[in-house]
Amino acid sequence: MNILVVGATGDVGSAAAKIAVKKGHKVRALVRNTSNRDKLGEAKDRIEFFEGDMLDKASLEKALDGMEGVIIAIRLTEGEQKKGRTYQDVELAGVTNIVEAAQKKGLRKIVHITASGVGPQCVSEMYQAKYQSEEFIRKSGIDYTILQPSGMFKDFAFYHIPTVIRMGVTNKWQGPIHFHMSPLSHIDLAKCMVDALTNPKASNKTLEIGGPDCITSAELLNMIAREAGINTTYTEGVSKEQLIEMVKSNPQKSFFSVEMIKDFYNDKRLDFKIIDEIFGIEFQRVGAYIKETVPKVKAAIEQQGK
């Protein structure tokens, strides 16, 4: 299939583009002149690059010339925010523009990723933008697969693992610890995205997607501590309600808004059998990822301290 990947130099998008090339798809990537194309590795030489912008409808229509499908793997980045762009700009207007261009060009498949918990009940600008983009796709008349991941391993390497290592021996975490999640690697998510292009079982579906391990935050933190050689067990956390009050009293210190916390922190128990029946791939397990990643993060922290 001839496909356009939007977000092809991000973590998930680059993985999807590389996998799509390996699967024999002809891949075109929508990029800017500042995009890091080296993130695509050896696949870079087998990918056609088209410079454009998702908020530029004319460039999108040209980018979609001759395409049959599109993978949308975008989010509001720090760079976009510095330009003054908002969730409504990127995750709603940007997606809407892509879908409208896809309709004009007669595409037959859209694969899009948002987040677990996205729905009409959401109150934050981020989650509402994601939900409205989903709705626009569902009503587009184009076959679609929308994937809503339940936690990503790469976030553990960025936040959970270094935080546990730096905190050392303690039994208290700075957030809720009893909510469930079924995290997965961005590579496995990308595999499912590419498979969804031609998999009839994924046709016109919105799927909460995760790996086979349903764990609580406490279980994750304790796995990290054990692998890092820290003799501790996390038994206490901050409730969702307490966290909301903390942010209300000092919003400048929080990365998340009150509305984002309301949308993000929810118990997420997925039925993995549904995902397995549709995609049938072997997902990396949480334990294997922790065992592989904790030593690397620990070594990097120790090196920084020298």
TATA-V995530 format. One record per pair of residues at least 12 apart in sequence whose ideal C-beta (glycine too) atoms are under 6 Angstrom apart, sorted by the first residue. I is the first residue (numbers start at 1). J is the second residue. Records with the same first field share a line. If there is no record, write none. Layout:
BEGIN
I: J + J
END
This chain:
BEGIN
1: 25 + 68 + 69 + 197
2: 26 + 66 + 67 + 68
3: 25 + 27 + 69
4: 28 + 63 + 64 + 67 + 70
5: 17 + 29 + 71
6: 30 + 72 + 74
7: 73 + 74
8: 29
9: 35 + 36 + 39
10: 73
11: 186
12: 73 + 186 + 189 + 190
13: 73
14: 39 + 40
15: 186 + 187 + 190
16: 71 + 190 + 193 + 194
17: 29 + 40
18: 43
19: 190 + 191 + 194
20: 194
21: 43 + 46
23: 194
27: 47
28: 48 + 50
29: 47 + 49
30: 50 + 52 + 63
31: 49
33: 51
50: 63
54: 94 + 97 + 98
55: 94
57: 97
60: 97 + 98 + 101
61: 101
64: 101 + 105
67: 107
68: 108
69: 109 + 197
70: 102 + 110
71: 111 + 193
72: 112
73: 113
76: 90
87: 125 + 126 + 129
88: 129
91: 129 + 130 + 133
92: 129 + 132 + 133
95: 133
96: 136
99: 136 + 137 + 140
102: 142
107: 142
109: 143 + 197
110: 137 + 142 + 144
111: 145 + 193 + 196
112: 137 + 146
113: 147
114: 130 + 134 + 148
115: 148
116: 148 + 150 + 208 + 268
117: 266
118: 130 + 131 + 148
119: 131
122: 263
123: 259 + 262
124: 259 + 260 + 263
127: 263
134: 146
143: 203 + 204
145: 196 + 202 + 205
146: 206
147: 207 + 209
148: 208
149: 189 + 209
150: 181 + 182 + 210 + 268 + 270
151: 181 + 183
152: 186
153: 183 + 185 + 289
154: 186
157: 293
161: 224 + 294 + 297
162: 297
164: 221 + 224 + 225
165: 228 + 298 + 301
169: 232
171: 234 + 235 + 236
172: 236
173: 221 + 234 + 237
175: 238
176: 237 + 240 + 265
177: 217 + 218 + 234 + 237
178: 216
179: 267
180: 214 + 216 + 267 + 268 + 269
181: 268
182: 210 + 211 + 214 + 270
184: 210 + 211 + 283
185: 284
188: 283
191: 281
192: 279
195: 279
201: 278
202: 278
208: 270
209: 275
210: 270
211: 283
212: 272 + 283
213: 285 + 286
214: 269
218: 234
221: 234
222: 234
223: 290
224: 290
227: 290 + 291 + 294
228: 294 + 298
240: 265
243: 261
244: 258 + 261
END
